[in-house]
Amino acid sequence: MLSRRWGLSFMINMEDLGGHRRAGLLTWAGLRNTYFWIDPKIGIGGAIFVQMLPLADPKVLGLYDRLERIAYAAITA
């Protein structure tokens, strides 16, 4: 299970998750499947704004995961 903590405005990843999410990454989600992440260590981030329910829709989460992986692959290529 991924180690996380909560800051004043973000969920903070406390350890690396292979291929994309790194320790120190900041993320948040909104009720209607709006998601964003910021990686302050390497200076990248991304966001998806979808207006649908329920929260954590599997298709939207899959898209969000792909966005992160593509962003990290682009900077490490």
Secondary structure, 3 states (H helix, E strand, C coil): CCCEEECCCCEEECCCCCCCCCCCCEEEEECCCEEEEEECCCCEEEEEECCCCCCCCHHHHHHHHHHHHHHHHHHHC
